[in-house]
Amino acid sequence: MDIIVNLDVMMAIRKVSSKELAKAVGITEANLSLLKRGKVKGVRFETLASICEYLSCQPGDILEYRKSDTSD
């Protein structure tokens, strides 16, 4: 199973820069970059809520579940 992070898409739709979002949410641009690329093991609900509030979106607009294509 895979969780796909569509944060970059939502940021583009809202015309928000990484620097702007990182500052508003209270995380570093480096951590935001890792989150956007799906290179994190988790995200705090508080951080997710802050991102959603700033971008006026729902968690499902940012995170997506896709079943893996593994053939066993």
PDB file of N, CA, C and O in Angstrom:
ATOM      1  N   MET A   1       0.838  -1.177   0.000  1.00  0.00           N
ATOM      2  CA  MET A   1       0.000   0.000   0.000  1.00  0.00           C
ATOM      3  C   MET A   1       0.885   1.242   0.000  1.00  0.00           C
ATOM      4  O   MET A   1       1.979   1.248   0.565  1.00  0.00           O
ATOM      5  N   ASP A   2       0.397   2.264  -0.630  1.00  0.00           N
ATOM      6  CA  ASP A   2       1.160   3.496  -0.752  1.00  0.00           C
ATOM      7  C   ASP A   2       0.284   4.693  -0.429  1.00  0.00           C
ATOM      8  O   ASP A   2      -0.877   4.765  -0.831  1.00  0.00           O
ATOM      9  N   ILE A   3       0.864   5.627   0.303  1.00  0.00           N
ATOM     10  CA  ILE A   3       0.215   6.911   0.542  1.00  0.00           C
ATOM     11  C   ILE A   3       0.897   7.922  -0.374  1.00  0.00           C
ATOM     12  O   ILE A   3       2.111   8.112  -0.306  1.00  0.00           O
ATOM     13  N   ILE A   4       0.119   8.561  -1.219  1.00  0.00           N
ATOM     14  CA  ILE A   4       0.625   9.546  -2.153  1.00  0.00           C
ATOM     15  C   ILE A   4       0.360  10.933  -1.576  1.00  0.00           C
ATOM     16  O   ILE A   4      -0.751  11.232  -1.136  1.00  0.00           O
ATOM     17  N   VAL A   5       1.393  11.776  -1.583  1.00  0.00           N
ATOM     18  CA  VAL A   5       1.259  13.141  -1.067  1.00  0.00           C
ATOM     19  C   VAL A   5       1.068  14.089  -2.241  1.00  0.00           C
ATOM     20  O   VAL A   5       1.946  14.222  -3.094  1.00  0.00           O
ATOM     21  N   ASN A   6      -0.077  14.741  -2.276  1.00  0.00           N
ATOM     22  CA  ASN A   6      -0.405  15.687  -3.344  1.00  0.00           C
ATOM     23  C   ASN A   6      -0.315  17.130  -2.862  1.00  0.00           C
ATOM     24  O   ASN A   6      -1.010  18.005  -3.378  1.00  0.00           O
ATOM     25  N   LEU A   7       0.528  17.373  -1.888  1.00  0.00           N
ATOM     26  CA  LEU A   7       0.652  18.712  -1.306  1.00  0.00           C
ATOM     27  C   LEU A   7       1.122  19.726  -2.341  1.00  0.00           C
ATOM     28  O   LEU A   7       0.634  20.856  -2.365  1.00  0.00           O
ATOM     29  N   ASP A   8       2.055  19.342  -3.187  1.00  0.00           N
ATOM     30  CA  ASP A   8       2.565  20.267  -4.200  1.00  0.00           C
ATOM     31  C   ASP A   8       1.456  20.696  -5.164  1.00  0.00           C
ATOM     32  O   ASP A   8       1.437  21.841  -5.616  1.00  0.00           O
ATOM     33  N   VAL A   9       0.543  19.790  -5.474  1.00  0.00           N
ATOM     34  CA  VAL A   9      -0.575  20.107  -6.359  1.00  0.00           C
ATOM     35  C   VAL A   9      -1.489  21.145  -5.692  1.00  0.00           C
ATOM     36  O   VAL A   9      -1.881  22.131  -6.315  1.00  0.00           O
ATOM     37  N   MET A  10      -1.819  20.909  -4.422  1.00  0.00           N
ATOM     38  CA  MET A  10      -2.693  21.831  -3.705  1.00  0.00           C
ATOM     39  C   MET A  10      -2.032  23.195  -3.544  1.00  0.00           C
ATOM     40  O   MET A  10      -2.699  24.225  -3.641  1.00  0.00           O
ATOM     41  N   MET A  11      -0.729  23.206  -3.300  1.00  0.00           N
ATOM     42  CA  MET A  11      -0.011  24.472  -3.181  1.00  0.00           C
ATOM     43  C   MET A  11      -0.034  25.236  -4.509  1.00  0.00           C
ATOM     44  O   MET A  11      -0.175  26.459  -4.521  1.00  0.00           O
ATOM     45  N   ALA A  12       0.103  24.524  -5.609  1.00  0.00           N
ATOM     46  CA  ALA A  12       0.067  25.167  -6.928  1.00  0.00           C
ATOM     47  C   ALA A  12      -1.318  25.746  -7.207  1.00  0.00           C
ATOM     48  O   ALA A  12      -1.442  26.859  -7.717  1.00  0.00           O
ATOM     49  N   ILE A  13      -2.353  24.985  -6.869  1.00  0.00           N
ATOM     50  CA  ILE A  13      -3.726  25.462  -7.071  1.00  0.00           C
ATOM     51  C   ILE A  13      -3.977  26.740  -6.272  1.00  0.00           C
ATOM     52  O   ILE A  13      -4.622  27.668  -6.760  1.00  0.00           O
ATOM     53  N   ARG A  14      -3.463  26.783  -5.045  1.00  0.00           N
ATOM     54  CA  ARG A  14      -3.672  27.936  -4.162  1.00  0.00           C
ATOM     55  C   ARG A  14      -2.627  29.040  -4.373  1.00  0.00           C
ATOM     56  O   ARG A  14      -2.703  30.109  -3.766  1.00  0.00           O
ATOM     57  N   LYS A  15      -1.642  28.755  -5.254  1.00  0.00           N
ATOM     58  CA  LYS A  15      -0.559  29.710  -5.531  1.00  0.00           C
ATOM     59  C   LYS A  15       0.187  30.114  -4.260  1.00  0.00           C
ATOM     60  O   LYS A  15       0.387  31.296  -3.979  1.00  0.00           O
ATOM     61  N   VAL A  16       0.590  29.096  -3.505  1.00  0.00           N
ATOM     62  CA  VAL A  16       1.311  29.288  -2.256  1.00  0.00           C
ATOM     63  C   VAL A  16       2.714  28.709  -2.421  1.00  0.00           C
ATOM     64  O   VAL A  16       2.868  27.584  -2.896  1.00  0.00           O
ATOM     65  N   SER A  17       3.723  29.460  -2.037  1.00  0.00           N
ATOM     66  CA  SER A  17       5.107  28.987  -2.133  1.00  0.00           C
ATOM     67  C   SER A  17       5.459  28.124  -0.925  1.00  0.00           C
ATOM     68  O   SER A  17       4.801  28.179   0.114  1.00  0.00           O
ATOM     69  N   SER A  18       6.503  27.334  -1.084  1.00  0.00           N
ATOM     70  CA  SER A  18       6.978  26.497   0.024  1.00  0.00           C
ATOM     71  C   SER A  18       7.393  27.369   1.199  1.00  0.00           C
ATOM     72  O   SER A  18       7.091  27.062   2.352  1.00  0.00           O
ATOM     73  N   LYS A  19       8.086  28.456   0.897  1.00  0.00           N
ATOM     74  CA  LYS A  19       8.544  29.358   1.960  1.00  0.00           C
ATOM     75  C   LYS A  19       7.364  29.922   2.740  1.00  0.00           C
ATOM     76  O   LYS A  19       7.391  29.965   3.970  1.00  0.00           O
ATOM     77  N   GLU A  20       6.337  30.350   2.029  1.00  0.00           N
ATOM     78  CA  GLU A  20       5.142  30.932   2.649  1.00  0.00           C
ATOM     79  C   GLU A  20       4.422  29.911   3.526  1.00  0.00           C
ATOM     80  O   GLU A  20       4.051  30.212   4.660  1.00  0.00           O
ATOM     81  N   LEU A  21       4.225  28.691   2.991  1.00  0.00           N
ATOM     82  CA  LEU A  21       3.512  27.660   3.747  1.00  0.00           C
ATOM     83  C   LEU A  21       4.311  27.215   4.958  1.00  0.00           C
ATOM     84  O   LEU A  21       3.752  27.058   6.044  1.00  0.00           O
ATOM     85  N   ALA A  22       5.607  27.009   4.789  1.00  0.00           N
ATOM     86  CA  ALA A  22       6.449  26.574   5.903  1.00  0.00           C
ATOM     87  C   ALA A  22       6.386  27.584   7.048  1.00  0.00           C
ATOM     88  O   ALA A  22       6.262  27.207   8.213  1.00  0.00           O
ATOM     89  N   LYS A  23       6.470  28.856   6.709  1.00  0.00           N
ATOM     90  CA  LYS A  23       6.419  29.909   7.726  1.00  0.00           C
ATOM     91  C   LYS A  23       5.056  29.922   8.423  1.00  0.00           C
ATOM     92  O   LYS A  23       4.989  30.031   9.647  1.00  0.00           O
ATOM     93  N   ALA A  24       3.979  29.812   7.657  1.00  0.00           N
ATOM     94  CA  ALA A  24       2.623  29.853   8.212  1.00  0.00           C
ATOM     95  C   ALA A  24       2.347  28.669   9.131  1.00  0.00           C
ATOM     96  O   ALA A  24       1.651  28.804  10.138  1.00  0.00           O
ATOM     97  N   VAL A  25       2.899  27.506   8.778  1.00  0.00           N
ATOM     98  CA  VAL A  25       2.629  26.279   9.528  1.00  0.00           C
ATOM     99  C   VAL A  25       3.602  26.095  10.685  1.00  0.00           C
ATOM    100  O   VAL A  25       3.300  25.392  11.650  1.00  0.00           O
ATOM    101  N   GLY A  26       4.767  26.726  10.588  1.00  0.00           N
ATOM    102  CA  GLY A  26       5.753  26.612  11.658  1.00  0.00           C
ATOM    103  C   GLY A  26       6.675  25.424  11.520  1.00  0.00           C
ATOM    104  O   GLY A  26       7.103  24.843  12.517  1.00  0.00           O
ATOM    105  N   ILE A  27       6.986  25.054  10.270  1.00  0.00           N
ATOM    106  CA  ILE A  27       7.969  23.991  10.026  1.00  0.00           C
ATOM    107  C   ILE A  27       9.036  24.549   9.079  1.00  0.00           C
ATOM    108  O   ILE A  27       8.840  25.589   8.449  1.00  0.00           O
ATOM    109  N   THR A  28      10.151  23.852   8.991  1.00  0.00           N
ATOM    110  CA  THR A  28      11.220  24.322   8.108  1.00  0.00           C
ATOM    111  C   THR A  28      10.875  23.998   6.657  1.00  0.00           C
ATOM    112  O   THR A  28      10.094  23.089   6.374  1.00  0.00           O
ATOM    113  N   GLU A  29      11.468  24.755   5.754  1.00  0.00           N
ATOM    114  CA  GLU A  29      11.271  24.469   4.331  1.00  0.00           C
ATOM    115  C   GLU A  29      11.811  23.086   3.986  1.00  0.00           C
ATOM    116  O   GLU A  29      11.260  22.400   3.125  1.00  0.00           O
ATOM    117  N   ALA A  30      12.885  22.676   4.652  1.00  0.00           N
ATOM    118  CA  ALA A  30      13.456  21.348   4.410  1.00  0.00           C
ATOM    119  C   ALA A  30      12.461  20.255   4.787  1.00  0.00           C
ATOM    120  O   ALA A  30      12.285  19.291   4.042  1.00  0.00           O
ATOM    121  N   ASN A  31      11.808  20.403   5.948  1.00  0.00           N
ATOM    122  CA  ASN A  31      10.815  19.401   6.367  1.00  0.00           C
ATOM    123  C   ASN A  31       9.594  19.420   5.459  1.00  0.00           C
ATOM    124  O   ASN A  31       9.021  18.370   5.168  1.00  0.00           O
ATOM    125  N   LEU A  32       9.193  20.603   5.012  1.00  0.00           N
ATOM    126  CA  LEU A  32       8.075  20.702   4.083  1.00  0.00           C
ATOM    127  C   LEU A  32       8.420  20.001   2.771  1.00  0.00           C
ATOM    128  O   LEU A  32       7.581  19.314   2.188  1.00  0.00           O
ATOM    129  N   SER A  33       9.652  20.175   2.313  1.00  0.00           N
ATOM    130  CA  SER A  33      10.102  19.523   1.084  1.00  0.00           C
ATOM    131  C   SER A  33      10.051  18.001   1.220  1.00  0.00           C
ATOM    132  O   SER A  33       9.614  17.306   0.302  1.00  0.00           O
ATOM    133  N   LEU A  34      10.494  17.493   2.356  1.00  0.00           N
ATOM    134  CA  LEU A  34      10.439  16.050   2.609  1.00  0.00           C
ATOM    135  C   LEU A  34       9.000  15.557   2.604  1.00  0.00           C
ATOM    136  O   LEU A  34       8.702  14.499   2.050  1.00  0.00           O
ATOM    137  N   LEU A  35       8.109  16.323   3.222  1.00  0.00           N
ATOM    138  CA  LEU A  35       6.696  15.959   3.256  1.00  0.00           C
ATOM    139  C   LEU A  35       6.110  15.950   1.845  1.00  0.00           C
ATOM    140  O   LEU A  35       5.394  15.018   1.477  1.00  0.00           O
ATOM    141  N   LYS A  36       6.409  16.976   1.060  1.00  0.00           N
ATOM    142  CA  LYS A  36       5.885  17.070  -0.306  1.00  0.00           C
ATOM    143  C   LYS A  36       6.333  15.881  -1.162  1.00  0.00           C
ATOM    144  O   LYS A  36       5.592  15.418  -2.030  1.00  0.00           O
ATOM    145  N   ARG A  37       7.549  15.393  -0.910  1.00  0.00           N
ATOM    146  CA  ARG A  37       8.075  14.264  -1.684  1.00  0.00           C
ATOM    147  C   ARG A  37       7.702  12.908  -1.093  1.00  0.00           C
ATOM    148  O   ARG A  37       8.081  11.871  -1.638  1.00  0.00           O
ATOM    149  N   GLY A  38       6.964  12.904   0.016  1.00  0.00           N
ATOM    150  CA  GLY A  38       6.549  11.652   0.633  1.00  0.00           C
ATOM    151  C   GLY A  38       7.688  10.913   1.303  1.00  0.00           C
ATOM    152  O   GLY A  38       7.645   9.690   1.437  1.00  0.00           O
ATOM    153  N   LYS A  39       8.712  11.649   1.726  1.00  0.00           N
ATOM    154  CA  LYS A  39       9.898  11.037   2.321  1.00  0.00           C
ATOM    155  C   LYS A  39       9.865  11.060   3.846  1.00  0.00           C
ATOM    156  O   LYS A  39      10.911  10.992   4.491  1.00  0.00           O
ATOM    157  N   VAL A  40       8.676  11.154   4.421  1.00  0.00           N
ATOM    158  CA  VAL A  40       8.538  11.138   5.873  1.00  0.00           C
ATOM    159  C   VAL A  40       7.781   9.886   6.292  1.00  0.00           C
ATOM    160  O   VAL A  40       7.017   9.318   5.512  1.00  0.00           O
ATOM    161  N   LYS A  41       8.001   9.467   7.522  1.00  0.00           N
ATOM    162  CA  LYS A  41       7.309   8.279   8.027  1.00  0.00           C
ATOM    163  C   LYS A  41       5.958   8.638   8.626  1.00  0.00           C
ATOM    164  O   LYS A  41       5.114   7.765   8.825  1.00  0.00           O
ATOM    165  N   GLY A  42       5.749   9.917   8.915  1.00  0.00           N
ATOM    166  CA  GLY A  42       4.490  10.344   9.496  1.00  0.00           C
ATOM    167  C   GLY A  42       4.393  11.850   9.505  1.00  0.00           C
ATOM    168  O   GLY A  42       5.366  12.561   9.253  1.00  0.00           O
ATOM    169  N   VAL A  43       3.200  12.319   9.801  1.00  0.00           N
ATOM    170  CA  VAL A  43       2.966  13.757   9.930  1.00  0.00           C
ATOM    171  C   VAL A  43       2.043  13.971  11.126  1.00  0.00           C
ATOM    172  O   VAL A  43       1.060  13.250  11.296  1.00  0.00           O
ATOM    173  N   ARG A  44       2.359  14.948  11.939  1.00  0.00           N
ATOM    174  CA  ARG A  44       1.540  15.227  13.114  1.00  0.00           C
ATOM    175  C   ARG A  44       0.190  15.770  12.667  1.00  0.00           C
ATOM    176  O   ARG A  44       0.106  16.538  11.708  1.00  0.00           O
ATOM    177  N   PHE A  45      -0.855  15.370  13.364  1.00  0.00           N
ATOM    178  CA  PHE A  45      -2.189  15.880  13.054  1.00  0.00           C
ATOM    179  C   PHE A  45      -2.229  17.405  13.175  1.00  0.00           C
ATOM    180  O   PHE A  45      -2.915  18.074  12.402  1.00  0.00           O
ATOM    181  N   GLU A  46      -1.507  17.940  14.129  1.00  0.00           N
ATOM    182  CA  GLU A  46      -1.455  19.395  14.313  1.00  0.00           C
ATOM    183  C   GLU A  46      -0.879  20.075  13.070  1.00  0.00           C
ATOM    184  O   GLU A  46      -1.384  21.107  12.629  1.00  0.00           O
ATOM    185  N   THR A  47       0.174  19.493  12.514  1.00  0.00           N
ATOM    186  CA  THR A  47       0.796  20.035  11.300  1.00  0.00           C
ATOM    187  C   THR A  47      -0.153  19.898  10.117  1.00  0.00           C
ATOM    188  O   THR A  47      -0.324  20.838   9.342  1.00  0.00           O
ATOM    189  N   LEU A  48      -0.763  18.738   9.980  1.00  0.00           N
ATOM    190  CA  LEU A  48      -1.713  18.505   8.890  1.00  0.00           C
ATOM    191  C   LEU A  48      -2.891  19.476   8.986  1.00  0.00           C
ATOM    192  O   LEU A  48      -3.333  20.025   7.976  1.00  0.00           O
ATOM    193  N   ALA A  49      -3.391  19.683  10.196  1.00  0.00           N
ATOM    194  CA  ALA A  49      -4.507  20.610  10.402  1.00  0.00           C
ATOM    195  C   ALA A  49      -4.103  22.033  10.033  1.00  0.00           C
ATOM    196  O   ALA A  49      -4.888  22.761   9.424  1.00  0.00           O
ATOM    197  N   SER A  50      -2.898  22.433  10.394  1.00  0.00           N
ATOM    198  CA  SER A  50      -2.419  23.779  10.059  1.00  0.00           C
ATOM    199  C   SER A  50      -2.280  23.963   8.553  1.00  0.00           C
ATOM    200  O   SER A  50      -2.625  25.016   8.015  1.00  0.00           O
ATOM    201  N   ILE A  51      -1.776  22.940   7.878  1.00  0.00           N
ATOM    202  CA  ILE A  51      -1.648  22.988   6.414  1.00  0.00           C
ATOM    203  C   ILE A  51      -3.029  23.112   5.779  1.00  0.00           C
ATOM    204  O   ILE A  51      -3.241  23.939   4.892  1.00  0.00           O
ATOM    205  N   CYS A  52      -3.956  22.293   6.233  1.00  0.00           N
ATOM    206  CA  CYS A  52      -5.317  22.325   5.688  1.00  0.00           C
ATOM    207  C   CYS A  52      -5.991  23.666   5.940  1.00  0.00           C
ATOM    208  O   CYS A  52      -6.681  24.194   5.068  1.00  0.00           O
ATOM    209  N   GLU A  53      -5.792  24.210   7.121  1.00  0.00           N
ATOM    210  CA  GLU A  53      -6.387  25.511   7.435  1.00  0.00           C
ATOM    211  C   GLU A  53      -5.824  26.583   6.507  1.00  0.00           C
ATOM    212  O   GLU A  53      -6.575  27.383   5.950  1.00  0.00           O
ATOM    213  N   TYR A  54      -4.500  26.599   6.342  1.00  0.00           N
ATOM    214  CA  TYR A  54      -3.871  27.630   5.521  1.00  0.00           C
ATOM    215  C   TYR A  54      -4.265  27.504   4.048  1.00  0.00           C
ATOM    216  O   TYR A  54      -4.478  28.507   3.367  1.00  0.00           O
ATOM    217  N   LEU A  55      -4.359  26.265   3.564  1.00  0.00           N
ATOM    218  CA  LEU A  55      -4.692  26.041   2.152  1.00  0.00           C
ATOM    219  C   LEU A  55      -6.200  25.926   1.916  1.00  0.00           C
ATOM    220  O   LEU A  55      -6.636  25.757   0.777  1.00  0.00           O
ATOM    221  N   SER A  56      -6.984  26.014   2.967  1.00  0.00           N
ATOM    222  CA  SER A  56      -8.449  25.866   2.877  1.00  0.00           C
ATOM    223  C   SER A  56      -8.819  24.592   2.128  1.00  0.00           C
ATOM    224  O   SER A  56      -9.518  24.626   1.115  1.00  0.00           O
ATOM    225  N   CYS A  57      -8.333  23.465   2.652  1.00  0.00           N
ATOM    226  CA  CYS A  57      -8.596  22.179   2.018  1.00  0.00           C
ATOM    227  C   CYS A  57      -8.819  21.111   3.081  1.00  0.00           C
ATOM    228  O   CYS A  57      -8.751  21.386   4.279  1.00  0.00           O
ATOM    229  N   GLN A  58      -9.080  19.908   2.636  1.00  0.00           N
ATOM    230  CA  GLN A  58      -9.276  18.762   3.510  1.00  0.00           C
ATOM    231  C   GLN A  58      -8.040  17.859   3.438  1.00  0.00           C
ATOM    232  O   GLN A  58      -7.315  17.895   2.444  1.00  0.00           O
ATOM    233  N   PRO A  59      -7.785  17.041   4.484  1.00  0.00           N
ATOM    234  CA  PRO A  59      -6.649  16.122   4.439  1.00  0.00           C
ATOM    235  C   PRO A  59      -6.656  15.233   3.195  1.00  0.00           C
ATOM    236  O   PRO A  59      -5.596  14.905   2.661  1.00  0.00           O
ATOM    237  N   GLY A  60      -7.839  14.845   2.735  1.00  0.00           N
ATOM    238  CA  GLY A  60      -7.947  14.006   1.540  1.00  0.00           C
ATOM    239  C   GLY A  60      -7.529  14.709   0.263  1.00  0.00           C
ATOM    240  O   GLY A  60      -7.273  14.056  -0.748  1.00  0.00           O
ATOM    241  N   ASP A  61      -7.454  16.039   0.297  1.00  0.00           N
ATOM    242  CA  ASP A  61      -6.954  16.785  -0.856  1.00  0.00           C
ATOM    243  C   ASP A  61      -5.438  16.687  -0.946  1.00  0.00           C
ATOM    244  O   ASP A  61      -4.854  16.898  -2.009  1.00  0.00           O
ATOM    245  N   ILE A  62      -4.806  16.365   0.182  1.00  0.00           N
ATOM    246  CA  ILE A  62      -3.349  16.319   0.268  1.00  0.00           C
ATOM    247  C   ILE A  62      -2.819  14.885   0.255  1.00  0.00           C
ATOM    248  O   ILE A  62      -1.792  14.604  -0.363  1.00  0.00           O
ATOM    249  N   LEU A  63      -3.519  13.988   0.934  1.00  0.00           N
ATOM    250  CA  LEU A  63      -3.081  12.599   1.064  1.00  0.00           C
ATOM    251  C   LEU A  63      -4.025  11.667   0.327  1.00  0.00           C
ATOM    252  O   LEU A  63      -5.245  11.819   0.390  1.00  0.00           O
ATOM    253  N   GLU A  64      -3.449  10.703  -0.369  1.00  0.00           N
ATOM    254  CA  GLU A  64      -4.233   9.758  -1.165  1.00  0.00           C
ATOM    255  C   GLU A  64      -3.686   8.351  -0.952  1.00  0.00           C
ATOM    256  O   GLU A  64      -2.472   8.148  -0.929  1.00  0.00           O
ATOM    257  N   TYR A  65      -4.572   7.396  -0.799  1.00  0.00           N
ATOM    258  CA  TYR A  65      -4.170   5.985  -0.669  1.00  0.00           C
ATOM    259  C   TYR A  65      -4.304   5.291  -2.016  1.00  0.00           C
ATOM    260  O   TYR A  65      -5.328   5.392  -2.691  1.00  0.00           O
ATOM    261  N   ARG A  66      -3.240   4.582  -2.387  1.00  0.00           N
ATOM    262  CA  ARG A  66      -3.286   3.762  -3.604  1.00  0.00           C
ATOM    263  C   ARG A  66      -2.785   2.366  -3.245  1.00  0.00           C
ATOM    264  O   ARG A  66      -1.744   2.202  -2.609  1.00  0.00           O
ATOM    265  N   LYS A  67      -3.546   1.380  -3.664  1.00  0.00           N
ATOM    266  CA  LYS A  67      -3.154  -0.003  -3.433  1.00  0.00           C
ATOM    267  C   LYS A  67      -1.942  -0.336  -4.314  1.00  0.00           C
ATOM    268  O   LYS A  67      -1.902   0.014  -5.493  1.00  0.00           O
ATOM    269  N   SER A  68      -0.974  -1.007  -3.729  1.00  0.00           N
ATOM    270  CA  SER A  68       0.230  -1.390  -4.473  1.00  0.00           C
ATOM    271  C   SER A  68      -0.104  -2.393  -5.566  1.00  0.00           C
ATOM    272  O   SER A  68      -1.037  -3.184  -5.428  1.00  0.00           O
ATOM    273  N   ASP A  69       0.648  -2.358  -6.631  1.00  0.00           N
ATOM    274  CA  ASP A  69       0.487  -3.306  -7.738  1.00  0.00           C
ATOM    275  C   ASP A  69       1.428  -4.485  -7.592  1.00  0.00           C
ATOM    276  O   ASP A  69       2.205  -4.781  -8.500  1.00  0.00           O
ATOM    277  N   THR A  70       1.363  -5.158  -6.457  1.00  0.00           N
ATOM    278  CA  THR A  70       2.231  -6.321  -6.229  1.00  0.00           C
ATOM    279  C   THR A  70       1.502  -7.588  -6.604  1.00  0.00           C
ATOM    280  O   THR A  70       0.396  -7.847  -6.129  1.00  0.00           O
ATOM    281  N   SER A  71       2.113  -8.363  -7.442  1.00  0.00           N
ATOM    282  CA  SER A  71       1.516  -9.636  -7.881  1.00  0.00           C
ATOM    283  C   SER A  71       2.176 -10.763  -7.115  1.00  0.00           C
ATOM    284  O   SER A  71       3.347 -11.070  -7.336  1.00  0.00           O
ATOM    285  N   ASP A  72       1.423 -11.383  -6.212  1.00  0.00           N
ATOM    286  CA  ASP A  72       1.951 -12.499  -5.422  1.00  0.00           C
ATOM    287  C   ASP A  72       1.349 -13.798  -5.873  1.00  0.00           C
ATOM    288  O   ASP A  72       1.672 -14.852  -5.325  1.00  0.00           O
TER     289      ASP A  72
END
